[in-house]
Amino acid sequence: MKLLTRLLIGLVVLVVLAIGAGGILLGLVFDPNDYRGEIEQAARDQAGLDLKINGDIDWSVFPWLGLAVNEIDLRYTDKPELAQLQQAQVSVKLMPLLSGNVEMSSVQVNGLKLNLIASEQGNNWTGPETAAGTEEPAQQESSSGESNASFLKSLSIEEIVLSDAQVIYSDETAGTRVEVSGLNLTTGQLMPNQPIPLELSAEIKQFQNNAETLSLSTSLTANALLDLASQRYQLSDIVATTGIAGLTPGEPLELNIEADVDANLAEQLAKLDLQKLALANLNASAQVSVEQFESPVIKGALKVDEFNLKQLLETLGQSAPETADADALTRIGLSATLAGTRDTLALNPLTINVDDSSFNGNAAVDLNTLGQAVTLKGESFNADRYLPPASEGSASAAGEGSSPANSERWSKEEIIPIEPLQALNLNASFDLGKLTISGIVANNVGLTLSAHNSVVELSRINADMYSGAIRSSAKLDASKKPLKINISEKISGIQIGELLTDLSDSAPLTGTFSSDALLSAQGQSMHSIINSLSGMLNIKASDGVIEGISMAQTLCQGINNVASLGVNTQQVDQSTPFADMGGSFNITNGVVSNKDLTANLDALTLGGSGNVDLPQALIDYRLGLTIKSNLFNETCSINNRLEGVEFPVNCKGSFDTDPAQMCRPDASAFTNLIKAEAQKRVEEKVGGKLEEQKSKIEEKLGEKLGDEGAKSLLKGLFGN
């Protein structure tokens, strides 16, 4: 046994000495640089590549079979340079090869530079089309898959090192360029079915027309597990950190990612477990799986932890909106179930939390057209919390200097941006149980929107409020400037008093209000919209009271002043009750015209006509009041002769005029009325005396002439 052992040891020593001596002798006799031209020609013939080996080809035999190639240039014929390489080297341990195992030392690639160019003529990384009949190698590869897998099972590499690599991608058509520099990759020992540690770092810059727009600095660590036999590949314990410069004017942002990736090609299944995605104060997580790669089925879940939106916007260099409630927009969150196919990606169900409000629904995106569809429902939302805070003295400032003579009443600032409207590709439906905005409370709020090809259609703008309902629709055509707006509106049964009380804590007008309108306008500012507003409007109000304006007192005061009737007008109620009121209005370029306003007031009827000039904020209106019964039986009793007579009242002024001062009776009409009444009284008095004299004469003459003769004589004298 001892003799056999010694013989084996001696044999091994002899083999090693022989290989070493042969390797030294081979190295002295054989120089791979002598075959540089053949290597370059083979690359040209087999792949159409122009390969230039500008440096030496070094190699060694024992104890490692090693090869090192220096200074390589690579390109396709008649195309820009594709790649440069300073050095690539690899070595294989000889002794394990005797037993069929491949043990490699480090594979090192240093100074790789890839230059990828895309232009209208094509690109520089694809060569001539593959000739017919080249399918056979692929078939051979498929048929020898088992032997290759068996070979790879025994493969061991100490490490792979990619150092100081650079990749440049240029799209000359779009004028964009992406540069990856300082690309370094280092692995631990590569062995089948064993975790392989990975370390990666790089600098990435994005350019637009040679101007830098974005800069990234990234590093990554992970463990890779390659199960070649079952075609399963895993990246676990991924920890990536990326510094992002260029998005904000301040310090670079830091993006942190922790995740696991598992891909099983044989079962056509890939999974992503994103445990952490953190940017500023935003933290998200997701679990996504993709099945059936040819016709993919996507499943998963997404969650965004509650975050402060104002703080995030400030971190991103954006101005955070000022809100009436300082705590508004400070608690935003999202959760959803993910599902999709090759063509569509959906979040269903979807939950969005905005402070104390929650919205549930779904969202989807068409991956072919990038069209979106969103459906959301919520219980309650107080929009007043999110409006700009009221500044001190804003109430007084609103009334002072707002006359057109002092400044522009309607702002020319564009409040409707046209470019975002043109870009919209959206179908949306929104429903809310209760909405509070500007003090107005609306229930069962509904909105349906369709936006395609620069046209936005709001087919449903609904709300139930103050015992009534609003049913409206609108269309915005942004296909070209100016923006065109069309509105169809129907309001029914709104209690005016309740509405005004919520708006201003007082109700100068009460009653039930209804209206319908067809309106059009154009422009993006309030000034443009008001000045171009046109269409028609019908209104109706019933069972109400106008407080602060007493039509009865105005009428009674006018009669009293002219006729000195001694009426105590202070006892008249300072309000105007009405049974119904309505009219139709035509609107042309912001001027509202009306000719048929009617109202049945308490003991009065009212008719009116005139204009309201919205651009100039002026009112020029004439009202006609007609007494239809004894006006005020106790406090303002007037002559029954005034019943059925119209008393005109002129309402003229600006929107800032006190309503009590705006409407005044037409004094000349009252004067003419009293003159006519006085004339009637004179005629009645004189006429009465004539009739009395006529009767006496008839009686006396009748005695002498007879009745018929007397009548004929008087008829000739008085004409009747």
Protein Blocks (a to p, Z undefined) as FASTA:
>chain_A
ZZmmmmmmmmmmmmmmmmmmmmmmmmmmpcfklmmmmmmmmmmmmnopacddfbdcdddf
bfcdcdddehiadddehiacfbdcfbdcddddfklmmnopacddddddehiacdddddfk
bcfkbccdddehilmmmmmmmmmmmmmmmmmmmgccfbacdehiacddddfknopacdde
hiacddddddehiacdddddddddddeehiafbdcdddddddddddfknopacdehiacd
dddehjambdcddddddddddddfklopaddddfbccehjbccddddddehjllccdddd
dddddddfklmmmmnopacdddfblkgokaccddddddddfkbccdddddddehjbccdd
dddddfklopacdddddfbdcfklmmccddehklmmmmgopafklmcfbacbdfbdfklm
mmpccddddddfbdceehiacehiacddddeehiacdfbccddeehiacdddddddfkbc
cdddddddddehiafklmmmmmnopafbgcddddddddddedjbfklmmmmggcdddddd
ehiadehiafklmmmmmmmmmnonopafklpccbdddfbdcdddddeehiacdfkbccdd
ehiacdddddddfknopacdddddddfbdfblmlmcccfklgopacddddeddfklcfkl
mpccdfklmmmmmmmmmmmmmmmmmmmmmmmmmmmmmmmmmmmnojklmmmmmmmmnoZZ
